[in-house]
Amino acid sequence: MSADIQATVERPPVARQGWTRARTIGVILLAIWAVLGLAVLGFMINAWDPDIFTRYAPRYLSGLWVTIQLVAVSVFLGAILSVPVALGRASRNRFIAALAYAYVYFFRGTPLLAQTFLVYYGLGSFRPELQAVGLWTFFREAWYCAVFAFTLNTAAYQAEILRGAIESVGKGQWEAASALGLSSFQTARKIIIPQALIVALRPYGNEIILMIKGSAIVAIITVYDLMGETRRAYARTFDFQTYIWAAIIYLGIVEILRNTIDWIERRITKHLKR
């Protein structure tokens, strides 16, 4: 009987390795990207001007440092602000939950550029009131306005990342910790948060990358970050390669951050791999 069953079993057909439609389209698109990359490289070689590089390289480094400071401070302050917002979103109090939801809904649903304009230009309309409470010295500076707007924006995104990561941890973890006699604070610090951070690491990394790329808009409000210095260099030289260099620097920052996140993820998930 077993011999008859074995005789009727057929192996699946070997998958064909020919040029399918999807594979052909993919190769064509890669070829187009390669040609465009070579064209940009050729343009930069032909348009290379050592004098422009020597003159504006220090300013690019200065703008890069401003960009790093802006993103680092905004992400750090946003992380602090995201904790009460995330707790508010998870609150059983309807009023607190509604306020937290409205905050997240507004800052995730409107463009970062519009939020920056509202802070930089909008609050300037209330100069007498801000002077009366001693806040005008803060909001009259474009850099501080950018930090304020970026902090409010990233806090909304980080709050949702944190809330989703904590909710991804099963309720059984809380019940097991309670059975062992651990307090809520001990459970959160030793059990829930370490597991939630593993889930939240990749979204946090993506949020930082988005902040780095989004930081270019502060050049519009006279902050001389990397893009601000690039605009100034182009206005004085009318050389298009100034923007290409800025794009390469942004790409390098993102690639370094991406590899750093990959390294951290491999380090903290060793126990999950067999």
C-alpha positions as CSV (number, residue, x, y, z in Angstrom):
1,M,0.0,0.0,0.0
2,S,2.8,2.4,0.9
3,A,4.6,1.6,-2.3
4,D,1.5,2.5,-4.3
5,I,1.3,5.8,-2.5
6,Q,4.9,6.6,-3.1
7,A,4.6,5.8,-6.7
8,T,1.8,8.4,-7.2
9,V,3.7,11.2,-5.6
10,E,5.2,13.7,-8.1
11,R,7.8,16.3,-7.4
12,P,6.9,19.9,-8.2
13,P,8.2,21.2,-11.5
14,V,11.5,23.1,-11.4
15,A,11.0,26.8,-11.5
16,R,12.1,28.3,-14.8
17,Q,15.0,30.8,-14.6
18,G,14.2,32.5,-17.9
19,W,13.6,36.2,-18.5
20,T,10.2,36.8,-17.0
21,R,8.4,40.1,-17.5
22,A,9.0,41.3,-14.0
23,R,12.7,40.4,-14.2
24,T,13.1,42.2,-17.5
25,I,11.4,45.4,-16.2
26,G,13.6,45.3,-13.2
27,V,16.8,45.0,-15.2
28,I,15.7,47.8,-17.5
29,L,15.0,50.1,-14.5
30,L,18.4,49.3,-13.0
31,A,20.0,50.1,-16.3
32,I,18.3,53.4,-16.4
33,W,19.4,54.3,-12.9
34,A,22.9,53.2,-13.8
35,V,23.0,55.5,-16.8
36,L,21.6,58.4,-14.8
37,G,24.2,57.8,-12.1
38,L,27.0,57.8,-14.7
39,A,25.6,60.9,-16.3
40,V,25.6,62.8,-12.9
41,L,29.2,61.5,-12.2
42,G,30.3,62.7,-15.6
43,F,28.7,66.1,-15.1
44,M,30.4,66.5,-11.7
45,I,33.8,65.6,-13.2
46,N,33.4,68.0,-16.1
47,A,32.1,70.8,-13.9
48,W,34.6,70.3,-11.1
49,D,35.9,73.6,-9.8
50,P,38.6,73.4,-7.1
51,D,38.1,77.1,-6.2
52,I,34.4,76.6,-5.5
53,F,35.1,73.5,-3.4
54,T,37.9,75.3,-1.4
55,R,35.7,78.3,-0.8
56,Y,32.5,76.6,0.2
57,A,33.5,73.3,1.8
58,P,34.0,74.9,5.3
59,R,30.5,76.5,5.0
60,Y,29.0,73.1,4.1
61,L,30.6,71.6,7.2
62,S,29.2,74.5,9.3
63,G,25.7,73.9,7.8
64,L,26.0,70.2,8.4
65,W,26.8,70.8,12.0
66,V,23.7,73.0,12.3
67,T,21.6,70.3,10.7
68,I,22.9,67.7,13.2
69,Q,22.3,69.9,16.1
70,L,18.8,70.8,15.0
71,V,17.8,67.2,14.5
72,A,19.5,65.8,17.6
73,V,17.9,68.4,19.9
74,S,14.5,68.1,18.3
75,V,14.5,64.3,18.5
76,F,15.7,64.3,22.1
77,L,13.1,66.8,23.3
78,G,10.5,65.1,21.1
79,A,11.3,61.8,22.8
80,I,10.7,63.4,26.2
81,L,7.4,65.0,25.1
82,S,6.2,61.8,23.5
83,V,6.0,59.9,26.8
84,P,3.1,61.8,28.3
85,V,1.4,62.0,24.9
86,A,1.6,58.2,24.5
87,L,0.3,57.8,28.1
88,G,-2.5,60.2,27.3
89,R,-3.4,58.2,24.1
90,A,-3.6,55.1,26.3
91,S,-5.5,56.8,29.1
92,R,-8.9,55.6,30.1
93,N,-9.9,59.2,30.8
94,R,-11.8,60.3,27.6
95,F,-10.9,63.9,28.0
96,I,-7.1,63.2,28.3
97,A,-7.3,60.7,25.5
98,A,-9.1,63.1,23.2
99,L,-6.5,65.8,23.9
100,A,-3.7,63.5,23.1
101,Y,-5.4,62.2,20.0
102,A,-6.1,65.8,18.7
103,Y,-2.4,66.7,19.2
104,V,-1.2,63.6,17.3
105,Y,-3.8,64.0,14.6
106,F,-2.9,67.6,14.0
107,F,0.9,67.3,13.8
108,R,0.8,64.0,11.8
109,G,-1.9,65.3,9.5
110,T,-0.4,68.7,8.5
111,P,2.9,69.4,6.6
112,L,6.0,70.1,8.7
113,L,6.6,73.2,6.5
114,A,3.2,74.6,7.4
115,Q,3.9,73.9,11.1
116,T,7.2,75.7,10.9
117,F,5.6,78.7,9.2
118,L,2.9,78.8,11.9
119,V,5.6,79.0,14.6
120,Y,8.0,81.3,12.8
121,Y,5.5,83.7,11.2
122,G,2.4,83.1,13.2
123,L,3.8,83.7,16.7
124,G,5.5,86.8,15.4
125,S,2.0,88.3,15.2
126,F,1.8,88.1,19.0
127,R,5.0,89.9,19.8
128,P,3.6,92.2,22.5
129,E,2.1,89.3,24.3
130,L,5.3,87.2,24.0
131,Q,7.3,90.2,25.2
132,A,5.0,90.5,28.2
133,V,5.7,87.0,29.3
134,G,9.4,87.1,28.4
135,L,9.2,84.6,25.5
136,W,10.0,86.9,22.6
137,T,13.8,86.5,23.0
138,F,13.1,82.8,22.2
139,F,10.7,83.0,19.4
140,R,12.4,85.9,17.5
141,E,15.3,83.5,16.7
142,A,14.7,81.3,13.6
143,W,16.7,78.4,15.0
144,Y,14.7,78.2,18.2
145,C,11.5,78.4,16.2
146,A,12.7,75.5,14.0
147,V,13.6,73.4,17.1
148,F,10.2,74.2,18.7
149,A,8.2,73.2,15.5
150,F,10.3,70.1,14.9
151,T,10.0,69.0,18.5
152,L,6.2,69.2,18.4
153,N,6.1,67.4,15.1
154,T,8.4,64.5,16.0
155,A,6.8,64.1,19.4
156,A,3.5,63.2,17.7
157,Y,5.2,60.5,15.6
158,Q,7.3,59.2,18.4
159,A,4.2,59.0,20.7
160,E,2.5,56.7,18.2
161,I,5.6,54.6,17.8
162,L,6.0,54.2,21.6
163,R,2.3,53.5,22.1
164,G,2.3,50.8,19.3
165,A,5.5,49.2,20.6
166,I,4.1,49.0,24.2
167,E,0.8,47.6,23.0
168,S,2.7,44.9,21.0
169,V,3.9,43.3,24.2
170,G,1.3,40.8,25.3
171,K,-0.8,41.3,28.4
172,G,0.4,38.0,29.7
173,Q,3.8,39.7,30.5
174,W,2.0,42.1,32.9
175,E,0.1,39.3,34.5
176,A,3.2,37.2,34.9
177,A,5.1,40.1,36.5
178,S,2.2,40.8,38.8
179,A,2.2,37.1,39.9
180,L,5.9,37.5,40.7
181,G,5.2,40.5,43.0
182,L,6.7,43.1,40.7
183,S,5.4,46.7,40.9
184,S,4.0,48.4,37.8
185,F,7.2,50.5,37.5
186,Q,9.5,47.5,37.8
187,T,7.4,45.6,35.3
188,A,7.6,48.5,32.8
189,R,11.3,49.1,33.3
190,K,12.6,45.5,33.3
191,I,10.1,43.6,31.2
192,I,7.8,45.8,29.0
193,I,10.1,48.6,27.8
194,P,13.1,46.4,26.8
195,Q,10.7,44.3,24.6
196,A,9.0,47.4,23.3
197,L,12.3,49.0,22.3
198,I,13.1,46.1,20.1
199,V,9.9,46.6,18.2
200,A,10.2,50.4,18.1
201,L,13.9,50.6,17.1
202,R,13.3,50.4,13.3
203,P,10.4,52.9,13.3
204,Y,12.5,55.3,15.5
205,G,15.3,55.1,13.0
206,N,12.9,55.8,10.2
207,E,11.6,58.8,12.1
208,I,15.1,60.2,12.6
209,I,15.9,59.7,8.9
210,L,12.7,61.6,8.0
211,M,13.7,64.4,10.3
212,I,17.1,64.7,8.7
213,K,15.6,65.0,5.3
214,G,12.8,67.3,6.5
215,S,15.3,69.6,8.2
216,A,16.1,71.1,4.8
217,I,13.0,73.3,5.0
218,V,14.5,75.5,7.7
219,A,16.6,77.1,5.0
220,I,13.4,78.9,4.0
221,I,13.2,80.7,7.4
222,T,16.9,81.9,7.2
223,V,18.5,79.1,9.2
224,Y,21.8,78.3,7.6
225,D,21.8,74.6,7.9
226,L,23.2,72.3,5.2
227,M,20.5,73.3,2.7
228,G,20.8,76.9,3.7
229,E,24.5,77.0,2.9
230,T,23.8,75.2,-0.3
231,R,21.3,77.8,-1.4
232,R,23.7,80.5,-0.5
233,A,26.5,78.8,-2.5
234,Y,24.3,78.4,-5.5
235,A,23.1,82.0,-5.3
236,R,26.7,83.2,-5.6
237,T,28.0,80.7,-8.1
238,F,25.0,79.5,-10.1
239,D,26.7,76.1,-10.2
240,F,24.3,73.3,-10.1
241,Q,26.8,70.9,-8.6
242,T,26.4,72.7,-5.3
243,Y,23.0,70.9,-4.9
244,I,24.5,67.6,-6.0
245,W,27.1,67.8,-3.2
246,A,24.3,68.6,-0.7
247,A,22.4,65.5,-1.9
248,I,25.5,63.3,-1.5
249,I,26.0,64.6,2.0
250,Y,22.4,63.9,3.0
251,L,22.7,60.5,1.4
252,G,25.8,59.8,3.4
253,I,24.2,60.8,6.7
254,V,21.2,58.6,6.0
255,E,23.4,55.6,5.1
256,I,25.5,55.9,8.2
257,L,22.4,56.1,10.4
258,R,20.8,53.1,8.6
259,N,23.9,51.0,9.1
260,T,24.1,52.1,12.8
261,I,20.5,51.0,13.4
262,D,21.1,47.7,11.7
263,W,24.1,47.1,14.0
264,I,22.1,48.0,17.1
265,E,19.3,45.7,16.0
266,R,21.7,42.8,15.5
267,R,23.2,43.4,18.9
268,I,20.0,43.6,20.9
269,T,18.3,40.7,19.1
270,K,21.0,38.1,19.4
271,H,18.9,36.1,21.8
272,L,16.1,35.9,19.2
273,K,18.3,34.3,16.6
274,R,19.1,30.6,16.4
